[in-house]
Amino acid sequence: MADIAKKITKLDEKIGKLKERIKSDTAECEKLSEQKALLIYQSLCKQYSCEGQALANMIAREHEQATMPVADEEEMLSQTSFFEKKNPYSD
């Protein structure tokens, strides 16, 4: 019975150390993630030559433009056609 109690105590110690390490590693991970986000922000500021709200507005405009539906190719081709019919040779 004493042997089992010692094993349980050792396991409890290991579990405690692991929980402390997880807490420490989580804090370090959050710190590194913040540093990464700051570097990405700085990169965007440099790339677009603006920062703060101006950068946010510019990214929002680009996103809106990227999500705008594009007219299908057939419709675009008929807009530049010199013929009234889609296929002038179909008579």
CORKA-V25323 format. One record per pair of residues at least 4 apart in sequence whose C-alpha atoms are under 7 Angstrom apart, sorted by the first residue. I is the first residue (numbers start at 1). J is the second residue. Records with the same first field share a line. If there is no record, write none. Layout:
# CORKA-V25323
I = J, J
This chain:
# CORKA-V25323
1 = 5
2 = 6
3 = 7
4 = 8
5 = 9
6 = 10
7 = 11
8 = 12
9 = 13
10 = 14
11 = 15
12 = 16
13 = 17
14 = 18
15 = 19
16 = 20
17 = 21
18 = 22
19 = 23
20 = 24
21 = 25
22 = 26
23 = 27
24 = 28
25 = 29
26 = 30
27 = 31
28 = 32
29 = 33
30 = 34
31 = 35
32 = 36
33 = 37
34 = 38
35 = 39
36 = 40
37 = 41
38 = 42
39 = 43
40 = 44
41 = 45
42 = 46
43 = 47
44 = 48
45 = 49, 50, 51, 55
50 = 54, 55
51 = 55
52 = 56
53 = 57
54 = 58
55 = 59
56 = 60
57 = 61
58 = 62
59 = 63
60 = 64
61 = 65
62 = 66
63 = 67
64 = 68
71 = 75, 76
72 = 76
73 = 77
74 = 78
75 = 79
76 = 80
77 = 81
78 = 86
83 = 88
